Amino acid sequence: MRPVRLMKVFITCRISPEGRAALARASDCEVEQWDSEEPITYKDLERGLTGAHGLLCILSNRVDKKLLDTAGANLKVISTLSVGVDHLALDEIKKRGIRVGYTPDVLTDATAELAVSLLLTTCRRLPEAIGEVKNGGWTSWQPLWMCGYGLTESTVGIIGLGRIGQAIARRLKPFGVQRFLYTGRQPKPKEAAEFQAEFVTTPQLAAASDFIIVACSLTPATKGLCNKDFFQQMKKTAVFVNISRGDVVNQDDLYQALVSNQIAAAGLDVTTPEPLPTNHPLLTLKNCDSLPSACEVTSLTSS
């Protein structure tokens, strides 16, 4: 009897027990896993992928032409534990007939909850207030001290009214938001109807919104979308939140907008690079709150 040829599957991170059990049930697969909390290096990724038939990766793993060449002709499937696929060289992957799987709706609710949490944290200056309590800055009750910005009767602008953008709007609506604006590649009247959201241009959204949440995909069209011109169009009392990708924002321009009080505050769930160096200028600002990326934060509630 001819022996069954095992297909090699390489996994670039630790996965849930349920995921490991599912792979264990596949008797025709030989699974190799990067078993460390530390991120896999490119060199180790090359080594692990050599001769593999399948790859399970995460957003921080860059799968480029060089890596695909290293993998060789055996590679038939790439699955990524992420909503975005901007870390994959899709043109090269398509040329080679490799199938791609991703997780478009797994983190929708968790990411939307995190976005609202980050927005509330930033607009109500919670990290700054907690710091004042801990360092003795709070000495007495003052009615105008540490005032933030409220959502009631506000205008919220969402860049990218996809699954996550809609989930964010759905959660913000009960806070008394008066008006939702959105922008993207094209109007989405069916999706927008639930929130009576109005499709506008990006400059119109920037100028009219009290709160702006970036929830779009990273594409050539959105890279650097939020730049000096964008921030100059915003209200001085506006709060900016990015949960999409770091490269959608020009971080030098954001820093200047914050340090000059061109805008009120910013909350960042994503940055470039990740993590930011601890001496990065954005981390020195009281009006800028930064979290680990959504994939890391929300994985605890999504497993």
N, C-alpha and C positions, 0 to 999 in steps of 0.2 A: 504494500500500500504506500502510495506516494505521501511523504510527510507534508503537513500543512505549513505553508510559508507564513511566518508571523509578520504582521505589519508593525513597524516601529512608530510609536507616537511619542513625541517629546513635549513636555509641559514645562513652561518657564517659571512657574511659581507654585506655591502651596495652594491646593484647592480644598473644597469642603469634603467632609467624609462621604456625602452623598455622591459627589462627582467621582471620587476615587472608587467607590463601590460600583458605579455604573461602568467604569472602564475595566474593573476587575472581572465583570461578567462577560466582557468581550473576549472570548477565548482565543480569537485569532490576532489579538493585539499584544505587543510587548511594549509596556509603558515605562518611560524614563522621565523622572521628574526632578527639577531643580528644587531641592529640599532645604531652603534657607529663607530666613526673613530678609536677608540682604538681596538687593536686586541682582539679577543675573548680568554678567558682563557680556559685551558683544562677542568676545573671544569664546566664552563658554557657550553662548548661544550658537555660534558657528559649529563648535564641536558637537553639541547635542543634536543639532539639526542634520548633521551629515548622514545621508542615507535614510532619513526619516520619511515616512509616508504621510504623517499627519503632524500638525503643530497646533498646540493650544497656547496662546500667548495673551499678554495684557497690553494696555495702552502704552506703557513705557518701553516696550520692546519694538525697536525700529526694524521692520522687515523690508530691506532694500534689495536692489539687484544683486549686490555682492553676496548677500546672505542666501538669496534664491539660487545663485550659481553654486554656492557651497552645498546647498541641500541636494542638488542634482535632480534627475528626472523622476526619482521615486515620489517626490512630494506631490500629493494630490489634493490635500485639504488643509486649509488654515482656518482655525477658529480663534476669535479674539473675544476675551471677556470684557467687552466695552460696547458702548453705543457708537462712538466715533471709530472711523477707520482711516484717519489721516496719517497713522503711523505705518500703514501698509502701502507698498508700491503697487497700487491697483493695476496700473497699465501693464507692468511687467508680469504681475500675477495672471492677468487675463490672457496675455500672450501665451503663457505656458499651460493654459487650460486648468488652472488650479481653482478649486471651489473655495469660496469664502463664507464662513458663518460668523455672525455677530449677535449681540444681545440687546436689541433695540428697546425693549420695554421692561427689562429686569429692574432697572434702577430708577424708573420714572417717578414713582411715588417718593422714594427715599430722597432723590435729588431735589424734587420740588419742595419737600419738607425742609431740607437743608437750605435751599435758596431763601425760603420765607424766614427761616431762623436767622440766616445771615443778614437779611434785610432788616429785620427787627433789631437785631443786635447792633447793627451799624447805625441805623437812624435814631435809636434811643441811647446810643453812646454807652452801651453796657460795659465793654471792657475798660473804657476810661473811668467809668463810675466805680467799678469794682476796684480798680487800682487806687482811686482816691480813698476808698474805705480802708484798704490795706496799708497805705503809706501815711495815713493820718491827715489827708487833705480835707476830709469831711469833718468840719468842726462845729457846724450848726446848720439849722434848716434855713435855706435861702430859696425863695420862690422862683427865681430866674436862673439859678445855678444848675448846670448840667442839662439844660433843656435840649430836647431833641426835635425830631420832625415826625408828625403824625400822619397816618394813612387816611384818616377820615376826610372825605371830600377831596381826596388827592387825585392826580392823574398819574397812572402807572404806564410806562412804555416798555414793551417787551420786544426785544430784537430776536425774532425767530419764534413763531407761534406753532411749533411742532408739538409732539407729545408732551415734552417737559414744559414748554412754554404755556400750554393749555392747563397743565396740572398746577402750575404756579398761579395762574390767573384764577383758577377755581378755588384755590386756598386763600387768595387775597381778597376775593369778592366780599366775604362776610365782614371784613375789616372796615367796610364803608367806603371803599374806593369809588369815586364818582365817575371816572372815565378810564377806559383802557385804550391804549394805542398799540399798534404793532407794525412791524416792518419785516420784509423778507423778499424772497425772489418774486413772489406774486401774491395777490390777495387770496384769502381763505375764508370766503363768506360763510360757508357752512360751519366751520370750526369757530369762527369769531362770533357767531350769532349768540352763543351761550352767554357771552360777556358783553354783548353790544360793542365789541371792540372795533375800532376804526383803523383801516389800513392807511398809512401815511408814508411819506418819504423819510429816510433816515435823518436829514436835517430838521424836518418838522417834528419828528419824535424827540430829538435832542432838545429842541427849544421849548416844547410844550410840557414835558414830563417833570413831575416832582421826584419820581423814582424811576430809574432805568435798570432793567435786568437783561443781561445778555445771555441768551439761551440758544444761539444759533450754532450750526456746524462750522468747523474751520474749513474754508475753501479758499482758492485764490482770490475770490471776490470779497471775502470777509477778513482776510488777513490784514491786520493793521487798521481795521475799520474804525475803531475808536481811537482817534488820534487828536492832535492839537486842535484842528478845526472842529471836531466833534465836541470836545470839552468846552471850547469857547462858545459854542452855541447853547450849552446847557445853562440852566438857572444856577445862580450862586448858592441857592438853598437846596439844590438837587443832590440826591444820593445815588451813587452808581454801584451796581453789583454785577460781577462777572462770574458765571458758573459754567461757561462754555469751554473755551480753550484760551490759554495764556496769550497765544499769538494773535488773537482777535484784537488785543489791546496793545497800543504802543505804551509801554510802561514808563518810559522817560517822560512822555507827554502827560501821562496820568499823574506822575509825581509832581510835575510843575503845576498842574491844575490844582492839586491838593495843597501844596505848600504855599501857593499864592492865593488860596481861598477862592479860586475860580469856580470850584464846586465845593459842596459841604463835606462830603465824606465818600469813602469807597469801601466795599466789602468784596474780598477776592477769595474764591474757592479754587481758582486755577491761576498759575503764573508761568512765566518763562525765565529761568528754568524752574523745575520742581525737584526738590524744594528750593526756595530762594536762599541765597547765602544770608547768614544771620546779620551781616553788615550791609545788606541791601538798603538803599535810601528809603524805600517804601515802608520798611519795617521800623523806621525811626519816627513815623508820623502817628500822632494820636488819632487822627481822623481817617486812618486806614486799618482795617481789620482783615487779617489773612488767615485762612484755614488750610489744612492739608486738602488735597484734591478729593472730589466727591467719591471717586472709586474707593479710596482708602477709608474715608469716614463712613460711607454708607454700607460698606460690605458687612459690617457687624450686624446690621438690621436686615440684610437681604439674603443671608445664608440660610 
